[in-house]
């Protein structure tokens, strides 16, 4: 939808951004422990540009994610993906996945979708829909960060299809550790994507 905005509008909004200080992972209510989870993707390096396939300019499917060991006592995992560079008062929520089993170590490409969620409870993105909201930054607004935040929880309240505020309330006081992964995307840039075969396997060096 935002790809149709003229670039001059995006330019005018260049300094209007929600801010990284409003991400869930830095919210003081989370009370995060020191434990960290190694969160990554075979599709892009942390801090690198998202392949177009995962955005509104491509197929719009969610990227694959993998992670390492979780803290002892983890009962469930929960994921939220936010865009703190959105021209809004709060980061734009692109995905919520709730009640991931503690022994799981990956989400496959396209898994953040109501038709292929593999039993996960999907929350509501900022468009009030379940599933992955493909990155769709305004033309001329510059680069946006898409921040994947995975939380290890000591308990998982029974909630269905939470939005951002419900997600934050549900993890409050339950976070044992977290993982962070950042992908970027902007319009009007052409950047080669290396190290990933869109069939789902790392490309040969």
N, C-alpha and C positions, 0 to 999 in steps of 0.2 A: 504493500500500500504506500509506504513512504518513498519508494523508489520513484514515484511520479511527482514528488515535490520538486520544484525548480531549485537549482543549486544555490541561488541567491538567498532563498529562505533559510536553508541550512547554514549558510554563512552568517546570517544575522543571529542565528541561535548558537553560534559556535561556543560562546562562553556560558551558555545556559546548560548546566549539567547537574544531575542529582548529586553526585559526589561519592567517592569511594568510602567516605566516613559513614555512609548510611547503609553499607552492606550488612547483611545479617551476621556475618562472621565477626564483625567488629562491634556489634551492638552489645552494650554492657550487660543487658539482660541475659545474654547467652552464657556468660560466666565460663568461658572456655578454659579447659585445662591445658597443660603444656604439651600433652601428647599430640603428635602429628601423624597423619596418614599420608603415605606416598600416593598421590593421585596423579594420573597421567592419561594420555590418549595416544594410540598408535597413529592417529590421523594428523596430529599437529603437536609441535613442541610447545612447552609452556612459554607464554609471551609472544608466540608466533601467530601469523595470520590464519584464520579459519579457512579451510578449503571452501570454495563457493558451493559445493554440494550440500553443505549443512546450513545454508542461508536461504533467504527469500529469492536470491538470484539463481539458485540451483534447485535441486530436488527438495530441499527443505527438510531433510531427515535429521534426526539427532546424531551427534558423533558418538563413536564408541569410547568407552571409558574403562580404565582398569585401575586397581588400587592394591596396595600391599596390606600387611598385617594391621589389625585394629587393636585398640587397647583391651586389656583384660576386663571382663565384666560387661562388654558390649552386648546389648540385647537386640539392637536393631540399628540400621543405618538410614540416613535421610539425606537427600540431595536437593539443593536449590541452585538455580543458575540465574544470575542477575546482570543487568547492564547498568552500571553506575554512571555511564556517560549519556544516558538518555536525557533529552531536554524536558525534564519533569522534576517534581519535588522529591520523588523517591525513585530508587532504581527500578527499572522495568524487569519484571519477573518473566523469564523465558521458559522455565520448567521447574516442577517440583515432583520428586519421587519419594514417596513415604513408605516406611516399614520394609526396607530392604533387609533380607536375612543377614545375620552377622557373619555367616560363612561365605557369602557371595563375594566375589572379587572382580566383577565386571558387569558392565551394561553394554550389550551389543549395539552396533549401529542400527538406528531406527527403533530402538526399544522404548523410547519415551513417546509412545503413541498408544491411544486407547485400544487399538486393534492388535497390538503386539506387545503388551506390557508384561507378559510372562508372570502374571499374578501380582505385580507391584501395584500399589495404590498411587495413582497419579493425581497430583494436586492441580489447582487452577492457575494458569499463567495470568499475565496482566490483561489479556483479552477475555478473561473469565472462561477459558476453554481448558479442558484437560489435554495434557501432552506438550510437545515441543513447539515453542513459538520461534520460528526461524529468525535469525538476526536480519534486521531491515532498517539500518540507520539512514537518516536523511542524507540526500546528496549534499555535498559541501560542508557537512558537519564535522568532518575529520574522523579520526580513528576512534572506535568504541572498544572498550574492554568487555568481554563476556566472561564472568567470573563463576566458575564451577566450584561449589562449596559442599563438601561431603562431611557429614557429622556422624560420629559414633555416639550412640545414646545408651544410657543406663536403663532406660525404659521407653516404651512407645505407646502413648495413650491411643485409645481407639478413636480415631478421627477419620472422616471420609472426605476426600478431595479438598484438602485444605488450600486456602489462598495464602499469600505471604504473611499476613498478620496471624492467621491460625497456625501456620508453620512455626513462626517465632514463639508464640505462646506455648506450643506443644513441646518445643525443645528446651525451653527455659529451665535451668537447673538440672538438666539431664545430659549435658554434653561432656563426654569423656575425652574427646579429641576431635581433630578435624583435618581435612585435606583441602588444598587449594590448587586450582588450575585456571590459568587465564588464556583465552584465545582472543584475538583482535579481528576486527573487520571494519572496512570503510568502503564507500563507493567511489568509483573513478580511479582506483588503483589496480594495476596489473602486477602481480607478484607471483613468481613461480613457486609452486608448492612442491617441496622435495620430501622424499622419505616415506611416501604413502601411496599405496596402490589402492584405487577406489574400490577394488573388489574386496578390500578389507584386510589385506596383509601388508606388512612393511615392504616397501620397494627396495630392490637391491641397491647398494651404494655404488 
